[in-house]
């Protein structure tokens, strides 16, 4: 064995919870991710385990995602969602009974949704417990992220704000997984000089950067991106390998664009008669994706052939075999120039596998199977690699992110720049109030201050600025940003006046993230 492959899946969704509505569209981001990504991935990890295949991977489970996956209100809504999908797939089996190809797919979807429900029932609707099981068996290294995926470079003016994002994340990880995290996925892979000192204080041993974070570091990296480097504080940084990443995530040049894979955009929520599909879309009549899709990519045309599951799975095996061969070639080229085993770091958004690329979980399953027979490359986790090579080059990392053009522009531009003056004001305010009230024994004031911290953290989420830039869910993202800022300021007015208990309780129920929070983290 000559080298390693380090797979990293970044699992994240912004905290979205609307108990005031029976149906809320953006809550479906979570439901679709569980159904199409998280359950299929865990299903195939279980298959690998039962087949005795060695596998290692790293997954970030961000605090907002962990909180939602264990939120009773959201889980109850998810149960209803699954029941609706099973009901719709049963109706589709009847509707397509005269068309063999579509009927076969309708039966597939009925089985798909039914399996998901059975899987969730088997783990008592607590999917985090399944992740933890693979963590405990050392097949999976779970890492954390910023508390609410806040863009840390834009908080560097207020170190306590950065510390709060890290401290809350570490505490939340302990709550859900019982141990302290060793690694972190920096939100948006956004790094600024000095951040590693704060990570070190909280026991974080490594983080990830995009390729140019290390390539443009000082001095020149001896091994490029094929070995971690140490920052001044001793925290290690791993950088993304561009070629293995692009091979998968690129819809044009990568595997997901193959003509035989399921087409994401053709969905019966848009294709079928309105009256028929009405009970399964938005109550206001807005058409949405249902997850039942009968067509394949076909090509760069509006005309789409029907999806043939068997053909897609054959392609998955071919692509997995090709991926492993390419990693073997990479390793054999690299070992000529390195005095250690190279590590090829391939980070992706977890939602790519299953949601955007429906066959993605099967692809990973086959990659691990083929790699299990390789004599050249094998999977590894970051801590395993660092334990094997505990001496690494000292490097000053280049400020960077994994956003478009590699710097910070996605999260700061003409469309979203208005956000940051408000975030600065309210983060400065909470530092002030934490200092003033740190010794308070008034439980009501503590509740108000704790909720102010939740509102600040939720306002700091990088997702809102990102969605505004990409013009996807722009209206919702803008509303959420303004809502959290408004909530913070209204709560502030209660510190020196009467507390509106009804309003406070409403916020505690809706924006209920981090029940363990203590405002004194800002002292």
C-alpha positions in Angstrom: 0.0 0.0 0.0 1.5 3.3 -1.2 -1.0 6.0 -0.3 -4.3 7.1 1.2 -7.6 8.5 0.2 -9.4 10.8 2.6 -13.1 11.2 1.9 -14.8 14.1 3.7 -18.6 14.7 3.5 -19.8 18.0 4.8 -23.3 17.6 6.2 -25.0 20.9 6.8 -28.4 22.6 6.6 -29.4 25.9 8.2 -31.7 25.7 11.2 -35.2 25.9 9.8 -38.1 25.3 12.2 -41.6 26.7 11.9 -43.9 25.2 14.5 -46.5 27.9 13.7 -47.2 26.2 10.3 -48.4 22.6 9.6 -46.5 22.8 6.3 -43.5 24.9 5.6 -41.6 24.5 2.3 -38.0 25.2 3.6 -38.4 22.5 6.3 -38.4 20.0 3.4 -34.7 20.7 2.9 -34.2 18.5 5.9 -36.8 15.9 5.0 -35.3 15.5 1.5 -31.7 15.3 2.9 -32.7 12.5 5.4 -34.6 10.5 2.8 -32.2 10.9 -0.2 -28.8 11.3 1.5 -28.4 10.4 5.1 -30.5 7.2 5.2 -29.1 5.8 1.9 -25.5 6.5 3.0 -26.0 4.8 6.4 -27.8 1.9 4.6 -24.7 1.3 2.4 -22.3 1.7 5.3 -24.2 -1.0 7.0 -23.9 -3.2 3.9 -20.2 -2.6 3.8 -20.0 -3.6 7.4 -22.0 -6.8 7.0 -19.8 -7.7 4.0 -16.6 -7.2 5.9 -15.3 -4.4 3.7 -12.9 -2.0 5.3 -14.1 1.6 5.0 -13.1 4.9 6.6 -14.6 8.3 6.0 -15.0 11.6 7.7 -18.3 13.4 8.0 -19.0 16.9 9.4 -22.3 17.0 11.3 -22.9 20.7 11.9 -24.6 21.8 15.1 -27.8 23.1 13.3 -28.2 19.8 11.5 -27.7 17.8 14.7 -30.2 20.0 16.5 -32.8 19.5 13.8 -32.3 15.8 13.6 -33.2 15.5 17.2 -36.0 18.1 17.3 -39.4 16.5 18.2 -41.5 19.0 16.2 -39.4 18.5 13.0 -39.3 14.7 13.4 -43.1 14.6 13.8 -43.5 16.6 10.6 -41.0 14.3 8.9 -43.1 11.3 9.8 -46.1 13.0 8.0 -43.9 13.8 5.0 -42.9 10.1 4.6 -46.5 9.0 4.9 -47.5 11.4 2.2 -44.7 10.2 -0.1 -45.7 6.5 0.5 -49.3 7.4 -0.2 -48.3 9.3 -3.4 -46.1 6.4 -4.6 -49.0 4.0 -4.1 -51.3 6.2 -6.2 -48.5 6.3 -8.8 -48.4 2.5 -9.0 -52.1 2.6 -9.9 -51.8 5.5 -12.3 -48.9 4.0 -14.3 -50.3 0.4 -14.3 -50.6 0.5 -18.1 -47.0 1.6 -18.7 -44.5 -1.1 -17.7 -41.4 1.2 -17.5 -43.0 3.9 -15.4 -44.9 1.4 -13.2 -41.6 -0.3 -12.4 -40.2 3.0 -11.2 -43.4 3.8 -9.2 -42.9 0.4 -7.4 -39.3 1.3 -6.8 -40.2 4.6 -5.2 -42.8 2.9 -3.0 -40.1 0.5 -1.7 -37.6 3.4 -1.4 -39.9 5.5 0.9 -41.1 2.5 2.8 -37.5 1.4 3.5 -36.7 4.9 4.7 -39.6 4.7 7.2 -38.6 1.3 8.4 -34.9 2.4 8.8 -36.0 5.4 10.9 -38.4 3.3 13.0 -35.6 0.9 13.7 -33.4 3.6 15.1 -36.4 5.1 17.0 -36.3 8.2 14.6 -32.8 9.1 16.0 -30.5 8.9 13.0 -27.6 10.5 15.0 -27.5 7.3 17.1 -26.6 5.4 13.9 -23.9 7.9 13.0 -22.5 7.5 16.5 -22.5 3.7 16.1 -20.1 4.0 13.1 -18.1 6.6 15.0 -17.7 4.2 17.9 -16.6 1.4 15.5 -13.9 3.8 14.1 -15.2 3.5 10.6 -16.4 7.1 10.7 -14.7 10.2 12.1 -17.3 12.8 12.9 -16.2 16.4 13.0 -17.9 19.6 14.0 -18.3 23.0 12.3 -19.1 26.6 13.5 -22.1 26.8 15.8 -24.4 28.1 13.0 -22.0 27.9 10.1 -21.0 31.5 10.7 -18.5 33.0 8.2 -15.6 33.3 10.7 -13.4 35.8 8.9 -16.2 38.4 9.0 -16.3 38.0 12.8 -12.5 38.4 13.4 -13.0 42.0 14.5 -14.7 40.5 17.6 -12.7 37.5 18.8 -15.4 36.7 21.4 -17.9 36.2 18.5 -15.5 33.7 16.9 -14.9 31.9 20.2 -18.6 31.6 20.7 -19.1 29.9 17.4 -16.4 27.4 18.3 -17.3 26.9 21.9 -21.0 26.4 21.2 -20.1 23.9 18.5 -17.7 21.9 20.7 -20.3 21.8 23.6 -23.0 20.8 21.2 -20.9 18.0 19.7 -20.3 16.7 23.3 -24.1 16.7 23.8 -24.9 14.7 20.7 -21.8 12.4 20.5 -20.5 12.1 24.1 -16.9 13.1 23.3 -15.0 16.2 22.2 -14.4 16.8 18.4 -10.9 16.4 17.1 -11.6 18.1 13.8 -13.6 20.9 12.4 -15.0 21.8 9.0 -14.5 25.6 8.9 -17.8 27.1 7.6 -17.4 27.5 3.9 -13.7 26.4 4.4 -13.2 30.1 5.2 -9.8 30.7 6.9 -8.1 33.8 8.2 -4.8 34.2 9.9 -4.9 33.5 13.6 -8.0 31.4 13.6 -5.9 28.3 14.4 -5.0 29.7 17.8 -8.7 29.7 18.9 -9.2 26.2 17.5 -6.2 24.9 19.5 -7.7 26.3 22.7 -10.8 24.2 22.2 -8.9 21.0 21.5 -9.3 21.0 17.7 -6.5 19.1 16.1 -7.2 19.7 12.4 -9.3 21.5 9.8 -9.7 21.7 6.0 -8.9 24.3 3.4 -9.4 24.6 -0.3 -6.5 23.8 -2.5 -5.2 27.4 -2.8 -5.2 27.8 1.0 -2.1 25.7 1.2 -0.7 26.0 -2.4 -0.3 29.8 -1.9 0.9 29.4 1.7 4.3 30.4 3.0 6.8 28.8 2.5 6.0 26.8 -0.5 4.4 23.5 0.6 6.9 20.7 0.2 4.3 18.1 -0.7 1.7 20.3 -2.3 -1.8 19.4 -1.0 -0.9 15.7 -0.6 0.1 15.9 3.1 -1.2 18.1 5.9 0.7 21.0 7.2 1.0 22.4 10.7 0.0 25.9 11.6 1.9 27.9 14.2 -0.3 26.6 17.0 0.2 23.0 16.0 -3.2 22.5 14.5 -3.0 20.7 11.2 -4.6 21.7 7.9 -5.6 19.3 5.1 -6.2 20.8 1.6 -8.6 19.6 -1.1 -7.3 17.7 -4.1 -8.9 19.4 -7.0 -8.8 16.5 -9.6 -10.6 13.9 -7.4 -13.1 16.5 -6.3 -14.0 17.7 -9.8 -14.3 14.2 -11.0 -17.4 13.8 -8.8 -19.0 17.2 -8.2 -18.8 18.6 -11.7 -22.2 18.0 -13.4 -20.6 18.6 -16.8 -17.2 16.9 -16.5 -18.0 14.6 -13.6 -19.8 11.4 -13.2 -23.2 12.8 -12.2 -23.8 14.2 -15.7 -23.8 10.7 -17.3 -26.8 10.2 -19.6 -28.0 7.1 -17.6 -28.3 8.8 -14.2 -31.5 10.0 -12.8 -32.4 13.6 -13.9 -32.9 15.8 -10.9 -35.1 18.4 -12.5 -37.9 16.2 -14.0 -40.3 15.6 -11.2 -43.9 14.7 -11.1 -44.6 17.7 -8.8 -44.2 19.7 -12.0 -45.1 17.2 -14.7 -48.5 15.8 -13.6 -52.0 17.3 -13.6 -52.5 20.0 -11.0 -55.6 18.5 -9.4 -54.0 15.1 -9.1 -50.7 16.4 -7.5 -52.3 19.2 -5.5 -52.4 17.2 -2.1 -48.6 16.6 -2.4 -47.4 20.1 -3.2 -47.5 23.4 -1.3 -51.0 24.1 0.2 -50.9 27.4 -1.6 -50.7 25.6 -4.9 -47.0 26.2 -5.6 -45.5 23.2 -7.4 -42.5 21.6 -5.7 -40.2 18.6 -6.1 -41.8 15.5 -4.7 -38.7 13.3 -5.1 -40.5 11.0 -7.6 -38.6 11.4 -10.9 -39.1 9.1 -13.8 -36.5 10.4 -16.3 -32.8 10.2 -16.8 -30.2 12.8 -17.8 -30.4 11.7 -21.5 -28.3 14.6 -22.7 -28.3 18.4 -23.2 -31.9 18.4 -24.4 -35.3 19.1 -23.0 -36.4 15.7 -24.2 -35.7 13.0 -21.5 -35.8 9.3 -21.8 -37.3 7.2 -18.9 -34.9 6.2 -16.1 -33.6 2.7 -16.1 -32.4 1.8 -12.7 -30.4 -1.2 -13.8 -28.5 0.8 -16.4 -27.7 3.5 -13.8 -26.3 1.0 -11.3 -24.1 -0.6 -14.0 -22.7 2.9 -14.7 -22.1 3.4 -10.9 -19.9 0.3 -10.8 -18.0 1.5 -13.9 -17.5 5.0 -12.5 -16.5 3.7 -9.0 -13.9 1.4 -10.6 -12.6 4.3 -12.7 -12.4 6.5 -9.7 -10.3 4.0 -7.8 -8.0 3.5 -10.8 -7.5 7.2 -11.0 -6.6 7.5 -7.4 -4.1 4.6 -7.8 -2.5 6.4 -10.8 -2.3 9.6 -8.7 -0.6 7.8 -5.8 1.9 6.1 -8.0 2.9 9.4 -9.6 3.2 11.1 -6.2 5.3 8.4 -4.4 8.1 9.1 -6.9 8.5 12.6 -5.3 7.5 12.0 -1.7 9.3 10.4 1.3 5.9 9.5 2.9 2.6 8.1 1.8 0.6 10.8 0.1 -3.0 11.5 1.1 -5.6 12.5 -1.4 -8.3 14.6 0.2 -11.7 14.6 -1.5 -14.2 16.8 0.3 -17.8 17.2 -0.9 -21.2 18.5 0.3 -22.9 15.4 1.6 -26.1 16.4 -0.1 -24.5 15.7 -3.5 -24.7 12.0 -2.8 -28.4 11.1 -3.1 -30.1 14.4 -3.5 -28.3 16.0 -6.5 -26.8 12.7 -7.7 -29.3 10.1 -6.8 -26.9 7.2 -7.4 -24.2 8.8 -5.2 -24.6 6.5 -2.2 -24.2 3.5 -4.4 -21.1 5.1 -5.9 -19.4 5.4 -2.5 -20.4 1.9 -1.6 -18.7 0.6 -4.8 -15.6 2.8 -4.3 -15.0 1.3 -0.9 -15.5 -2.2 -2.3 -13.0 -1.7 -5.1 -10.6 0.1 -2.9 -10.7 -2.8 -0.5 -8.9 -4.9 -3.1 -6.4 -2.2 -4.0 -2.7 -2.7 -3.1 -1.9 0.9 -3.9 -4.4 3.1 -2.0 -6.7 2.7 1.0 -9.1 5.0 2.8 -8.0 6.8 5.9 -9.3 9.4 8.5 -7.4 12.6 9.4 -6.4 11.4 12.9 -5.1 8.1 11.6 -2.9 10.0 9.1 -1.7 12.4 11.8 -0.9 9.6 14.1 1.2 7.9 11.4 2.9 11.2 10.5 3.1 13.4 13.5 5.8 15.6 12.1 4.6 18.0 9.3 5.8 21.1 7.6 5.1 24.4 9.3 3.2 26.7 7.0 1.4 30.1 7.1 -1.9 29.3 5.3 -3.3 31.7 2.8 -6.7 33.3 3.7 -9.2 31.5 1.5 -12.6 29.8 1.1 -14.1 27.1 -1.1 -16.6 29.6 -2.6 -16.5 30.9 -6.2 -13.1 32.5 -7.0 -11.8 31.1 -3.8 -11.9 34.1 -1.5 -14.8 35.8 0.4 -16.8 37.4 -2.4 -19.8 35.0 -2.3 -20.6 36.1 1.3 -19.8 39.8 0.9 -21.1 41.7 -2.2 -23.5 44.3 -3.3 -26.5 42.0 -2.6 -25.7 41.0 1.0 -23.3 43.6 2.4 -26.1 45.2 4.5 -26.1 42.2 6.8 -22.7 42.8 8.4 -23.2 46.2 10.0 -26.1 44.8 11.9 -24.2 41.7 12.9 -21.3 43.8 14.2 -23.7 46.0 16.3 -25.6 43.1 17.9 -22.5 41.0 18.5 -20.8 44.0 20.3 -24.0 44.5 22.3 -24.1 40.9 23.5 -20.5 41.2 24.7 -21.5 44.3 26.6 -24.6 42.7 28.2 -22.8 39.4 29.0 -20.3 41.5 31.0 -23.0 43.5 32.8 -25.3 40.6 33.7 -22.7 37.8 34.2 -23.5 37.6 37.9 -27.3 37.8 37.5 -29.4 35.3 39.5 -32.6 36.4 37.8 -33.9 33.4 35.8 -36.1 35.5 33.5 -33.2 37.8 32.6 -31.1 34.7 31.9 -33.7 33.4 29.6 -33.9 36.7 27.7 -30.1 36.8 27.4 -29.8 33.2 26.3 -32.4 33.8 23.6 -30.6 36.9 22.4 -27.5 34.7 21.9 -29.6 32.2 19.9 -30.9 35.0 17.7 -27.4 36.4 17.2 -26.0 33.0 16.3 -28.8 32.2 13.9 -28.3 35.7 12.2 -24.6 34.8 11.8 -25.4 31.8 9.6 -23.5 32.1 6.3 -26.4 30.4 4.6 -28.4 33.5 4.4 -25.7 35.6 2.6 -25.0 32.6 0.3 -28.7 32.2 -0.7 -29.0 35.9 -1.4 -25.9 35.7 -3.7 -27.0 32.7 -5.6 -30.6 34.0 -5.8 -32.1 30.8 -4.5 -34.6 31.2 -1.7 -33.6 34.9 -1.6 -36.8 36.1 -0.1 -36.7 33.5 2.7 -33.0 34.1 3.4 -33.5 37.9 3.6 -36.6 37.4 5.9 -34.6 35.1 8.2 -31.7 37.6 8.5 -34.0 40.5 9.3 -36.1 38.4 11.7 -33.2 37.4 13.9 -31.9 40.9 14.1 -35.3 42.2 15.0 -35.8 39.5 17.6 -32.5 40.3 19.2 -33.3 44.0 19.4 -36.8 43.4 20.8 -35.3 41.1 23.5 -32.8 43.8 24.3 -35.6 46.2 25.1 -36.9 43.7 27.7 -33.7 43.8 29.7 -34.5 47.2 31.1 -38.2 46.9 31.0 -41.1 44.4 31.2 -40.5 41.0 29.7 -43.1 39.9 27.2 -43.3 36.3 28.4 -45.6 35.3 25.5 -43.1 36.6 22.9 -40.1 35.1 24.7 -41.8 31.7 24.8 -42.7 31.9 21.1 -39.0 32.5 20.3 -37.8 29.8 22.6 -40.2 27.3 20.9 -39.4 28.4 17.3 -35.7 29.3 17.5 -35.0 26.5 20.0 -31.5 25.7 18.9 -28.9 25.0 21.6 -31.0 24.5 24.7 -27.7 24.2 26.6 -26.6 27.8 25.7 -25.3 30.1 28.4 -24.9 33.8 27.4 -21.8 34.0 29.6 -19.7 32.5 26.7 -19.4 36.1 25.6 -17.8 37.2 28.8 
